[in-house]
């Protein structure tokens, strides 16, 4: 893995974010950009921002210059963030309250160069 970008506390559940992560894993960087740009999932915009950041990290590394056309998405991981402060209360009948959790994710995108 040459470069990576990490997004913390992304406002999407890990289950929904993994659906989009599975789409771009193993694709070239250009194809992944197009897939994310036209995907209708809300988390796709955050992943697009992360992918652009990872590509910029690869371009700006002076020790290991790479051609952007050769990059591909080698690793995408989506982990759950802490739910400690994301618990909410919804009013329920007869004076009760139901708790629900607003889930968040930590997303890591890793880029590498294809071996010919």
C-alpha positions as CSV (number, residue, x, y, z in Angstrom):
1,X,0.0,0.0,0.0
2,X,1.5,3.3,-1.1
3,X,-0.8,5.9,0.4
4,X,-3.9,6.0,2.5
5,X,-6.5,8.5,3.6
6,X,-8.6,8.1,6.8
7,X,-12.0,9.6,7.5
8,X,-13.2,9.6,11.1
9,X,-16.7,9.9,12.4
10,X,-18.4,9.8,9.0
11,X,-22.2,10.2,9.5
12,X,-23.3,6.9,8.1
13,X,-23.8,3.4,9.6
14,X,-20.9,1.0,8.9
15,X,-23.3,-1.5,7.2
16,X,-24.4,1.1,4.6
17,X,-20.9,2.4,4.1
18,X,-19.6,-1.2,3.4
19,X,-22.1,-1.5,0.5
20,X,-20.3,1.4,-1.2
21,X,-16.8,0.3,-0.1
22,X,-17.4,-3.1,-1.8
23,X,-18.1,-1.3,-5.1
24,X,-14.8,0.4,-5.4
25,X,-12.4,-2.2,-3.8
26,X,-10.0,-3.5,-6.5
27,X,-10.9,-0.9,-9.1
28,X,-8.5,1.6,-10.7
29,X,-8.6,5.1,-9.1
30,X,-10.3,6.7,-12.1
31,X,-13.0,4.0,-12.3
32,X,-13.6,4.3,-8.5
33,X,-13.9,8.1,-8.9
34,X,-16.6,7.7,-11.6
35,X,-18.5,5.0,-9.6
36,X,-18.6,7.3,-6.5
37,X,-19.5,10.4,-8.4
38,X,-22.7,8.9,-9.8
39,X,-23.7,6.7,-6.9
40,X,-26.9,7.7,-5.2
41,X,-25.9,6.6,-1.7
42,X,-25.2,9.5,0.8
43,X,-21.9,8.1,2.0
44,X,-20.6,8.0,-1.5
45,X,-19.9,11.8,-1.3
46,X,-17.7,11.2,1.8
47,X,-15.9,8.3,0.2
48,X,-15.3,10.4,-3.0
49,X,-13.7,13.1,-0.8
50,X,-11.5,10.5,0.9
51,X,-10.4,8.9,-2.4
52,X,-9.4,12.3,-3.8
53,X,-7.4,12.9,-0.6
54,X,-5.6,9.6,-1.0
55,X,-4.8,10.4,-4.7
56,X,-3.5,13.8,-3.6
57,X,-1.4,12.1,-1.0
58,X,0.1,9.8,-3.6
59,X,0.9,12.6,-5.9
60,X,2.6,14.8,-3.3
61,X,4.9,12.1,-1.9
62,X,8.4,13.2,-3.0
63,X,10.2,10.0,-1.9
64,X,8.1,7.7,-4.0
65,X,6.7,9.4,-7.2
66,X,3.9,7.5,-8.9
67,X,1.8,7.9,-12.0
68,X,-1.8,8.5,-11.0
69,X,-3.1,6.4,-13.9
70,X,-1.5,3.3,-12.4
71,X,-3.1,3.6,-9.0
72,X,-5.9,1.3,-7.8
73,X,-7.9,0.9,-4.6
74,X,-6.1,-1.9,-2.8
75,X,-7.8,-1.6,0.6
76,X,-11.0,-0.1,1.9
77,X,-12.0,-0.7,5.5
78,X,-15.1,0.5,7.3
79,X,-15.2,0.3,11.1
80,X,-17.8,1.5,13.5
81,X,-17.1,4.6,15.5
82,X,-17.9,5.1,19.2
83,X,-21.6,5.5,19.9
84,X,-21.0,7.0,23.3
85,X,-22.4,10.5,22.5
86,X,-24.7,9.5,19.7
87,X,-27.6,8.0,21.7
88,X,-30.9,9.8,21.2
89,X,-34.2,9.6,22.9
90,X,-37.5,9.4,21.1
91,X,-40.8,10.0,22.9
92,X,-43.0,7.0,23.2
93,X,-46.6,6.4,24.3
94,X,-47.7,6.7,27.9
95,X,-44.8,8.9,29.0
96,X,-42.1,6.4,28.1
97,X,-39.0,7.0,26.0
98,X,-37.3,4.8,23.4
99,X,-33.5,5.1,22.8
100,X,-32.0,4.9,19.4
101,X,-28.4,5.2,18.2
102,X,-27.1,7.5,15.5
103,X,-24.3,5.4,14.0
104,X,-21.0,6.7,12.6
105,X,-18.1,5.1,10.7
106,X,-14.3,5.3,10.4
107,X,-13.3,4.8,6.7
108,X,-9.8,4.0,5.5
109,X,-8.9,4.0,1.8
110,X,-5.5,2.6,0.7
111,X,-4.1,3.0,-2.8
112,X,-1.3,1.0,-4.5
113,X,0.3,0.6,-7.9
114,X,-0.6,-2.3,-10.1
115,X,2.2,-4.7,-10.8
116,X,2.5,-5.3,-14.6
